[in-house]
């Protein structure tokens, strides 16, 4: 017997500020659903999730929750008034015997329940809201960007927790790896419509592109029909004394149908232009160290960054990635050792805290008030890579409309703030990009475009990110900061690092054990038979995809290098492609060896 849906929306229509967000929208969430909710920034994902949670009331339509079903929503900006600590907030709805659930979630998500609400950062508040939801375990969990402000270790804990739950959940995230791992269905919001596919996020982009292709074909057919009917209406007048009014009305209906179609929102028209070439050696760090009291951030570490490299820094939150980045950039002095910069560096910085944006300024002022973008005597112009542009026209390149140009920065969403900061960075020439968590809040299409821009950028990139997929797509070198001051350089991106790291080395990405799982007892007197750990089992399942991806990348690079004129025409691209091919081949060999070892271990 089929079970009743947990949640049903019927005929939902909603308007904000005179603009329709949804019209006659319907959807169903079934028991056991694991759903990715995807769509462009501004398409209404968070608004729809709030409607599902019952926090936003629609203008029309109904929301039906099955009797006895609880729906939980992870708030982006949780209201904690009246609570002394994060733990008080997270345990507010739990029975005394259930408090341990928050402690377990706190351990995995790395938040301190004893932290006073008054001194907690935005990221700590969000982690407390996520721990609260995971501890309460409602029948339907609504998760809005749960991986923001989590490091890769905490993301791994959350993946394991969601993989093991029997609860249904709907999740919004820009983290491709997270969505691919956990979802079995996809809800796609596009221009006020919601489509559902009974396949996880891994199949979304192919499905989306096919639907767009069919849509373009239908639009083309409609345009041809309108042109033919319009020609008949004009040219046929001289041959007839009386028009066929039925055909005239049909033509009017076709035009109305075409006019009602809302074109897809394009991707941001972002562009990167490298400035004058830097020296071949960009940064050289020799035996640098850093500590704050007894907290050792960095033991003796050396690194040489060459022109054109993409260097990623990974590690747990608080381990010192941003500190190392600032040491390399000369913003913080090392305790010992030296940092030398190459010649002719022109850096541009994208900071994690968005600190270079004044929340009280308008978007217009944020651009025209930038000394590097100001056009003398022209209050409505900005300098974009040496050429004057109207400020509104440039903002439209980054998907802002004219009304938003006069709005304050503080009114923007996280994704919009990221786009505005990218607009400022991309207006100037540079040969060294410093990107500290650039992927937070950006939608998937914008992430794709950013990756393509970085691929074609002739300068050097230093990158901090917890987005594993983005790291794999962009990085040529990964610096793993594993705690206790250890920093180790590996060739390639995230998957390459995981394939190359020593088996007996520290693994900060391993999901921490839950306190409730620890059982006292005597240690075994002889080694137990080998079995795969959860992490190894997951890795064995993941490796075929990693190997296939590496093989595809190797094929693409070999195809690129097959061009006999590439070295003469684009020597920088030739060198980068050659280095990337060597790295990918080494990573492929490592991944194949790792798969063989784990497969043999699984067979006993």
N, C-alpha and C positions, 0 to 999 in steps of 0.2 A: 504494500500500500504506500503510495507516494505521500511524503511528508509535506505539510503546509510550508510555504515560503516563510523565512524569518522576517523579511521586510519587503514591502511592495509599494512602489510609487505609481500612481495612476494619473495621467493627464496633468502633470505639474507644469504650471506657467509661473514665471517670476520675472519681475522688472526691477532694475536698480537705476535710479537717477534718470528715468525716462528711457533707458536702454533695455531691450529684452535680453535676458540671460538664457532662459529656457522657455519653450512654448510646446505644450502638449507632450511633455516628456514622461515616459513610463519605463520602469525597470523592476526587476525582481532579484532578490538575493536569497539563495537556497541554503539549507543546512550544509555545512562542510565546504561552502564556496571559498576559494582562495583567488581573489580577484584583483587585478591591476586596474587602477583607474588612471587613465592617461589622457593627455591633451595639452595644447599649447598653453604657455603662461597667459593668464587672462581669459581662458576659455570657460572658467567657472567650476573647476574641479573642487576647490575648497568649499565653494558655495554649495555645490551639489552634496558634498559630504555633510555639511551642516544641515541641509534639508533632510538627509537620511538620518542624522542624529536627532532631529526634532528641534534644533537650535534656531533654525530660520524657517519662518512660515511662508509657504508659497501663496501667491495671489489667487491661484486656482488649483484644483486637483486635490488628491488625498494621499495621505501617508498611512499605511496599514502595517502594524507590527503584530505578529502572531501572539496570542495570549501566553503570558508567562515568559516571553522572550525579553532578555535584557540587551540593550544596545549601548556600547561604550565608545566614546570618542576621545581621541588624544588631541588635546587642545594645543594649538601652536603657541598661544600666549595665555597660559593658564592663570586663572584668577585665584590668588592665594591670600587674599585679605582675610584676617582673622586667624591665620595659622602662624605659629612661632617658627617652626622648622619645616624643611622639605618633607621629613618623615611624617610629621603631623598631617600634612596635606595628603600624602600618598596613602596613609592608613585610615583616613577619615571614615571610609565606608566598610572597613573590614572588622570582623569579629576578633576579640582578643587572641583567640587561637590561630588566627590567620595572619598575624603580623609578620611572621617569618617570611611570607611571600615577598614582601617589600624588601626585606634584607637580602634575599636571594637575587631579586631583580636589581637591587642597588649594587650588589657585587658585580653582576654581569654588565650593567650599564655604566658603572663607575660614577655613581653619585653618592654623596654622603647624606644619609637621612638626618644627621644631626646639624647639618648646615642651616644657619638662620635664614629665613626667607628674605630678610632685609638685605643680606649681603650676597645672596645667590645671583649668579650671572644668568643671562637668558638661556644659555645652553644647559646649565644645571637645572633650571626650572623645567625646560622641555624634557630632560631626562627623568625628572621626578614625575612628570605627567605621564610619560611612557611607562615607568615602573608602576604607577598607580593602575593604569589600564591592564598591564600584564598580570598584576597581582589580583585584581578583581575578576579577571577572566570572564567577561560577559559572553553570551552566546554569539553575539556579533560584535567584532572589534573594527572600528573605523580609524585608520592610521594615516595621518596627514604628514608626509615627509618625516617618517620616524628616524631615518638615518642621518638627518642633519644634526651636526654637533656630536656625532658618534665617531670614534676612531674605528679602524678596521677590526680590532679585537672585539669591541662592543658590538659592531655590526654582525660579527660571527656569532656572538652569544644570542643576539636577537634572531638571527636566521635559524639557529638550532631550536630556540624556544617556539618560534612560529611553525617550524617544520614538524615539531612534535605535538602541537596542540590539535584538539579535535574541534575547536571553535572555528566558526567562519570568520573571515576577515576581508576587508576591502582596503587596499593600500595605494596611496599616492607617493610616488618616489621618482627622482631623476636617476637613481642608481640602477643602471641596466643589469649589473651582475646580481643585485639583490632581487630585482623583479624576475629575472630569468630563473633564479633558484627556487622561488617560492610560489609563483602564481600558476593557476591552471585555467583561468579565463581572463578575458580582457574587456573592460568597458572603455570605450573611446568617445570622448566628448569632442565634437567638431561642429562649430557654428550652431550651437544650441541643440543639436541632436546627440543622442547617445546610441551607439551601436554596440552590440555584444558579440564576441567571438569565443567559442568554447575551446580556447587554446591559450596557454600562458603567454607572457610577454615575449618569449623567444620568437613567436610567429607574428608579432604585431606589425613590424615594419613592412614585411612582405604583404600582409593583408591590407594595410593602409595604402601602400603604393598601388595595389591592384584596384582598390575601390576608387582611388583618385584617377587612375587611368580610365576606368569605366565611366566615371563622372565627366572627364574631359571629352570622351567620345560622345556621350549623350549631349553635352553642351554644344559640341561641334555640329551634331545632327540637328539640334534645335535651331542653331544659328542659320544653318543652310535652309531649313524649312521656312524660317521667318523671311529670309532674303527672297526665296522663291515666291512666297505668298505676297510679299510687298511689291515685287516686280509685276505680278499678275494684277494687283490692285491698281497700279499706275498705268501699265501699258494696255490693260484691257478696257479702259474707259472709252477710248475712241472707237472700239469695235462693238460696244454695247450701249444701248440707250439706258439700261437699268442695271445697276450693280446687283450681284448675288450677295444680298445682305448677310446671309448665313456665313459665307466665306469671310466677309469683312469682320463679322463678330469673332470668327475663329482666329483671324489674324490678331485682333485685339487681345484675345485670350492668350495666344502664344507670346505676345510681347509682355503681357502681365506676368506670365510664368517665368520668362527670362529675367524680367526685372526683379522678381522676388528671390531669385537665386543669389545667395551671398557667396562671393568669391572667397576662396581659401586665403587665410592670412599668410603672407609670404614670410620667409625667414628674414631676420635682420640683415640689412645690407652692410654687414661689417667688412672692414678691410684693414689689413695690417701692411705697413710699408716700412721696411728696414731703412735706417739712416745710413750714414757712411760706414764702411766696413770697419769693424774693430780690429785690433791686432789678432794674430792667429791664436795667441794664448790670452784667454779672457780673464781668468782668475787662477791664482796659484796660492794654495794654503799649505803651509808646512808646519807639522807638529803642533797644531793649535789645540788649546785646552780651554775649558770654561767650567766654573763651579760657582754656586751661590751658597756660601757657608759649607755645610756638609753635603749639600745636594750637588753631585757631580753631573754636569750636563754633557761634557765632552772630554774624553781622554785623548791623548795625543792622536791627532787625525790629520792626514794630508790628502789633498785633492787638487788635481789640475783640470780645469774646465777649458776646453778648446772651443774655438768659434764654431757655431752651428750645432753644438750639443744641446740635448734636452735632458736636463738632470732633474730627477724627481726625488723628493725627500719623504720617506714614509716612516711610520712609527706610532706608538700609542699617544693619545692626547697627553700633553704635559711633559713629554720626553725631551723636548727642546728643539723641534724641527724649525720653528720660526726663529728661535735664538741663533741656531747655526746659520740660517739664511741671512740674518742681520749681521752676523760676524763676517760672512763672506762678502756682503755688500758694504762693509765698513761702517755700519751704523752702530755696532757694538764692538768694543775692543776685546780680543781674546786675553785670557790670563797669561798665556805664554804662546810662543810660536808667532808666525808672521802670515799676513795676507797681502798679496801683491796683485794689483789690478793691471790688466793690459792697457794698451794705448787706445785712445779715441772711443771710450765707452760712452754710449748714450742710453741710459736705462729708463724703463717705464715700469711702474710698480702697481700691481693690483693687490690690495691688502685685505686680509681676512675679515677685519673688523669694519670694513667700509669707512675707515676713519677719515679718508680724504673727501668725504661728502658731508657738507654741513646740513643737518636735518631741517634747519629753519629757512634755508635758501630755496628758491624755486629751481626747477630744472633749467630754465632759461639762465638764471643767475649762476648756476653751477658751471655752465659752459662759458658764458661771456665774462664771468669773474675770474676765470683761470688765466693767469698772466701769459701762459704759453699759447692760449687760443684767442686772446683779445686782438681785435682789429681796431687800430687807432681811428677814433672818430666815427665808428660804425657800431651803434649800440645793438643792432639786430644781426650782426655778422660774427662768425667765428672762423678762425683759421684752421683748416683741416688739411694736414700734410702740405702746408705751404699755399693753399688756395682758399680764398674767402668763400664761405657758405652761409646762407641764411640759417639762423639757429633752429627755426622750426623744421626746415627742410632736412637738416642734419639729424635732428631728433627723430624724424619720421623714418630715417634709415634704420633706427634702432627700435622701431615699432611703437613709438610714442606719438599720440595725436596732438593737435594744436591746443586742445583744452588742457592736457596734462603739462604743457610747456610752462604754464603759469602756476602750477600746483607745487606745494612744498615737497621737498625730498622725503620728509617724514611720512607723507601719505602713500608712498610707494610700497609695493610688496618687496620681499627679499629678491625675487627674480628681476624685478624692475630696477632695483638699486644696483644689482650686478650689471645689468645692461647699460645703465647710465655711467657707471665707472668704466666699463669697457669703451663707451663712446669717448670719454675723456682720454683714455690711454691711446686709443686708435687714431685720435686726431693728430698725434705728433709722430714724427719719425723716431725710431729707436733701433738699437742693435743688441739690446739685452732686456728681455722681458722677465720680470719677477712676478710670479702668479701664486699668491698664497690663498689656497682654497677657492679657486675661481669657479668650480663647478657647483657650489652650493646654490640652490634655488633656480638654476638655469634649466629650461625645458630641454627635452631630448634633441629637438631639431636645432636649437641654438648650440648645444654641446657638439653636435655633428659639425656645424659650421665653424665653431672655434677650433675644433681638431683639424679641419681642412686648412684653416688659416695658419695654424702653427706648423703644419706639414710644409707649407709653401714659404714660410718665413725664413729669410736668409740669416737672421740673427741667432742669438743664443737664448735659451729658455731655462729658468730655474723655477721649479714647480713643487708646491706642497698640495697634496690631495689625498683624500680617503676613497676616491672613486676608482675602484680597481679596473673597470673597463676603460676609463679614460686614461689611466696610467699605462695600460697595455697598448693603447692606440698611439700615445704620444712619446713616452719616455724612451731615450736611448741608453740612459744610465740611471740606476736606482740606488740611492743612499739609504740604507736601512738603519734606523736608530732604534736599537733594541733594549734600551734601558741601561742603567749603571754606567753611562758615558760611552757605551759601545756604538760606533758608527762604522758601517762596512759598505763598500761600493760593489755593486753587481752590474753586469752588462744587461741591458734590456729593461723591460717594464715589470709590472707586478708579477705576472705569471713566470717570467724569466727568473726573477728573484726567488720565488717559491721553489722553482725547479733547481736552482743552484745552491741554495743555502745548505750548510752542512747538516747532516742528519743528527749529529750529536750536539749541535749548537742550540742556543736559546731560541724558543719559538714564541714570540710575543703575540702571534696571531692565533695561537691555540685557544679555543674557548675555555675559560676558567671553569673549574669544577664547582658545582653548586654545593653550598654548605650542607644542604640536606642530604647530599649524596655521600658525604664522608662517613664511613662506618669504622668504629674502632675495632681493633682485633690484632692478633699476632701477625707478624710478617711471615710470608711463606718461607719455608726452609730450603726449597729448591725452585728453580725457575719454572714458571707455569708455561704450558704450551703457547706458542706464538698465536696471537689473534690480532686482527686489525682493530685499532682504536676507532672511535667515531670519526675523528679527523682523517685518519688514513682511509677509512671506508669511503668517506665523502670525496677525498682526493682521488681515489681509484675511479670513482664514478665520473669525476670532473675531467680527468686527464685525456680521454678520447676527444673531448671538445677542444681542450687546449692544444692537443697535437694537430687536430684538423685546422684550427685557426693559424697555428704556426706554419703548417704546410701551405695554406692559402696565402699567407703573407710572403713566404719564400717564393712562391710562384709569381706573385705580383712583382716582387723585387727583381727576380730573374728576368721577367718580361721587360721591366724598365731598363735594366742594364744591357739588354740585348740591342738597344739602340746604339749603333756604332758612333754616332755623333754626339752622344750625351756628354762625354768627358770634355770635348771641345766647347760645346754650347753652354753647358751648365756644370762647371767643375764642382761647385759646392754640393749640388744635388747628387752628382755622381759619387762623391766621397761619402756623403751621408747614406746613400743607398747601399754602397759597398760595405760600410760599417754595419748597417742594419742587417744586411744579408748574413754577414759573419756571425753577428749576435743571435739572429733567429736560428741559424743552423746549429749553433752550440746549444741554444735553449731546446731545440727539437731533440737533439741527441740526449740531453739531460732528462727531458720529459719521457722519452721512450724508455730510457734505463729505469726511471722511477716507476713507470707503469709496470715494467717487467718484474721489478723487485716486489712491488705491492701485490701483483697478481700471484706470484709464487708464494708469498706469505699468506695470502688468502686461501690458497689451496693446501696450506699446511706444510 
